[in-house]
Amino acid sequence: NGHDPALLASTGSAGSRGDGLRVGVWGDSFGSRKRVLAAVEAFLAAGLPDDATMEVKVNAPRLLTPQKLTMHGQEVSTVQIFNQSWSITQLTDWLRSLDVLIYMSGGEGYGLMPLEAMACGVPVISGLHTGMLDYLTPDNCLPVPCDNMTEAPSYDYRFGYKAYMRECDSAAVTQRLRWAYTHRDELAALGRVAQQSVAHLTWERAGVRALKFLRDIAENNYPHDLGLSLSLDIDDKSPSLVDADALGGKGRASQLVRAYASEGHGSPVPVFARPTEWPEGTVPRA
């Protein structure tokens, strides 16, 4: 059960407490499919008063991440960057301090970051696509268009094929931020709607659903034209994972594979990835 109401709970947004607008953005690095830099640019383009601030949480190593944002040689005082390792309590305390989270990711297998923000009562500015459609709706977030496709970073050198991802409309993100600044009460109300809409989601429920999907593939022997047939070598301690992101993350995929094996199924478990052009004999492993 990954939804701990003692941690993932709202204490009221900063704006609802009378403070300035606090905008968050969260991703693994500035240049990944999470499009953290694009979110920063959209915030700056909004031209909000100085009591509107952005806090950027990235997971990249410290030496690869700038500690301060500068433009034309001047430090941008309204943007703060964090790349320390945080405990779950520190992370959720940070989420609860925000008024809104920008999430311009180009694609998600599940989308844990916006989901956890919503569970903390924080409304999300995001495109409606891929795995986030499991919980994001036009009524519980601030949606932006994401009709354009762009080449996804890192796939060429990691997996040997080109992939494409959604591109959230930056101008629309900027407009959403301007609305958020001038509609603080409505923004806080949307945060409450977001929290209520995901309160029933737990890791147990997600695991049961994903395990059913894996079993359905394994037991029905789908034809290969649905994707590239791969396999997972089951090992109680360290199973090899293929395309773990599509299953919601490396650790969660491990748990699902172990759960499948514990029910007496043999090894390996067939898994279908999306059609690709991987060179023969090469299998990407997470």
Secondary structure, 3 states (H helix, E strand, C coil): CCCCCCCCCCCCCCHHHCCCCEEEEEECCCCCCCCHHHHHHHHHHCCCCCCCEEEEEECCCHHHCCCCCEECCEECCCEEEECCCCCHHHHHHHHHHCCEEEECCCCCCCCHHHHHHHHCCCCEEECCCHHHHHCCCCCCCEECCCCEEEECCCHHHHHCCCCEEEECCHHHHHHHHHHHHHCHHHHHHHHHHHHHHHCCCCHHHHHHHHHHHHHHHHHHCCCHHHCEEEEECCCCCCCCCCCHHHHCCHHHHHHHHHHHHHCCCCCCEEEEECCCCCCCCCCCCC
